[in-house]
Amino acid sequence: MELSIYSSDVRDFDEQVDRKFNISEEYGQRIFDDRGKLSLEKCEYGVDPYTYLAVIIDLQEQVDNLRKDVEQLKKKSGWVSGYDDHGWEVPDKGLN
């Protein structure tokens, strides 16, 4: 078996890899919602299950749901950001 690799095959390899991992380059800006998060609401086509994109979208939905749950629990318990019962500092910014 003979394998030939030409310099033109790998010349822009780093840039090609970066573009491939750039979701907006691959799918366009419409796949992002107003918060800059991936969303299927504006997506013009289906995302195949078990792809990295589908997993990322699912994880973002899970994180958003967990944030809503935490905020609801904070309201029910009367807890405010700062220190909890264990004395751990809890950030009240940067979670959006």
C-alpha positions as CSV (number, residue, x, y, z in Angstrom):
1,M,0.0,0.0,0.0
2,E,1.3,3.4,-1.0
3,L,0.3,6.5,0.9
4,S,1.0,10.0,-0.5
5,I,0.6,13.2,1.4
6,Y,1.1,16.5,-0.3
7,S,2.0,19.8,1.4
8,S,-1.3,21.2,-0.1
9,D,-3.2,18.6,1.9
10,V,-1.9,19.9,5.2
11,R,-1.1,23.5,4.4
12,D,-4.1,25.0,6.2
13,F,-4.8,22.1,8.4
14,D,-5.0,24.1,11.7
15,E,-7.3,26.6,10.1
16,Q,-9.5,23.9,8.6
17,V,-9.7,22.2,12.0
18,D,-10.6,25.5,13.7
19,R,-13.3,26.2,11.2
20,K,-14.7,22.7,11.6
21,F,-15.0,23.2,15.4
22,N,-16.6,26.6,15.0
23,I,-20.3,25.9,15.2
24,S,-21.3,29.2,13.6
25,E,-19.0,28.5,10.7
26,E,-20.5,25.1,10.1
27,Y,-24.2,25.9,10.9
28,G,-24.5,29.7,10.7
29,Q,-25.4,32.3,13.3
30,R,-29.1,31.4,13.3
31,I,-28.6,28.4,15.5
32,F,-27.8,30.7,18.4
33,D,-30.5,32.4,20.4
34,D,-30.5,35.9,21.8
35,R,-28.3,34.9,24.7
36,G,-25.7,33.3,22.4
37,K,-26.7,29.8,23.4
38,L,-27.3,27.0,20.9
39,S,-31.0,26.6,20.2
40,L,-33.1,24.5,17.9
41,E,-35.9,27.1,17.9
42,K,-34.2,29.1,15.1
43,C,-32.5,26.2,13.4
44,E,-33.8,25.7,9.9
45,Y,-32.9,22.0,9.8
46,G,-32.9,19.0,12.1
47,V,-29.9,18.0,14.2
48,D,-29.0,14.4,14.1
49,P,-29.2,12.7,17.5
50,Y,-25.9,11.6,19.1
51,T,-23.9,14.3,17.3
52,Y,-21.7,16.7,19.3
53,L,-24.1,19.5,18.4
54,A,-27.1,17.6,19.7
55,V,-25.3,16.7,22.9
56,I,-24.3,20.4,23.5
57,I,-27.8,21.6,22.9
58,D,-29.2,19.0,25.3
59,L,-26.6,20.0,27.9
60,Q,-27.5,23.6,27.6
61,E,-31.2,22.8,28.1
62,Q,-30.3,20.8,31.2
63,V,-28.3,23.7,32.6
64,D,-31.1,26.2,31.9
65,N,-33.6,23.9,33.6
66,L,-31.3,23.4,36.6
67,R,-30.9,27.2,36.9
68,K,-34.7,27.6,36.9
69,D,-35.0,24.9,39.6
70,V,-32.4,26.5,41.8
71,E,-34.0,29.9,41.4
72,Q,-37.4,28.4,42.3
73,L,-35.9,26.7,45.4
74,K,-34.2,29.9,46.4
75,K,-37.6,31.7,46.3
76,K,-39.4,29.0,48.2
77,S,-36.7,28.8,50.9
78,G,-36.2,32.5,51.2
79,W,-32.5,32.0,50.5
80,V,-30.5,34.8,49.0
81,S,-27.1,34.8,47.3
82,G,-24.2,35.1,49.6
83,Y,-23.3,32.4,52.1
84,D,-25.2,29.2,52.6
85,D,-25.6,27.0,55.7
86,H,-22.1,25.5,55.1
87,G,-20.4,28.9,54.8
88,W,-19.5,28.4,51.2
89,E,-19.5,31.6,49.1
90,V,-22.1,31.4,46.3
91,P,-21.6,33.7,43.4
92,D,-24.7,35.7,42.5
93,K,-23.4,36.8,39.1
94,G,-22.1,35.2,36.0
95,L,-24.6,32.3,35.8
96,N,-26.5,33.8,32.9
